[in-house]
Amino acid sequence: MKARTIGRHARESLKSISRNGWMTFASVSAVTVTLILVGVFFVIMMNLNKVAQTIEEDVEIRVHIDVAANKQDVQTLQQQIKQLPEVKSIKFSSKQDELKNLIDSLGSEGKAFKLFEQDNPLNDVFIVKTKNPTDTMKAAKKIEKMNFVAKVKYGQGQVEKLFKFIKASRNVGVVLIIGLLFTAIFLISNTIKITIIARRREIKIMRLVGATNSFIRWPFFLEGLWLGILGSILPIILISIAYYNAYAYIEPKLKGNFIQVLPYEPFIYQVSVLLVLMGALIGIWGSVMSVRKFLKI
């Protein structure tokens, strides 16, 4: 298609938007309301996913080494654990480090445990992290069977419940987002369909004078694109302001905490691009599907 023809279609689509004021308002409003709902839910789900990911990454296996193990035994055990396909990293923590961490974690009450510095009853420990957090239980069972392992701790019982809850939350989130998108497409396509039905006479006249289907379709195609983009502007502004204020309020309270929310930048730019693309695609889809019935011979 020639650039001049595309320019003509673009001008016609913009004129059509200005001529059909109320219909344009209805279509843009439908896009706006739907994208606000989708955008808000998407922001919440992405932050919940970030929190879930942080919690998953914090899960670790603590391998307590048998007190009977000598230096060579400890090194052999370390190599065996490293060779497990599920293991991402392994860190050695001596019993002195373990006692110090215990004392520090208890604050003023931890001073009582300083009596054990001379005769430390704790075990040396390997702190193991897996490549995939869900492989924690699998790796722990393998490590338990190794020589010179006194015990293995990874929050057995609680970790399994945590992973099940996170998986269920993600699945529910995906289903709800897909459901919202299909609802958005249905509502917006029907709103645009009403707009096009009101102009069916215009389409019939164009058919009578010999206009091809593609010549008729392109202005509506571009019109749907503009409606989608226009409908995404207000959701982007509202969500950007709301997330900026929410982030400014929440982030200082979480400082120093292992749980963090997604930073305002570049996350809000990613959300903005997504909303523009969603608005444009939904607008185009609604226009193409709605005008198709009038182009059938």
Beta strands, then each sheet from edge to edge (+ up, - down):
strand 1: 61-65
strand 2: 87-93
strand 3: 125-130
strand 4: 149-153
sheet 1: 2+ 3- 1+ 4-
end
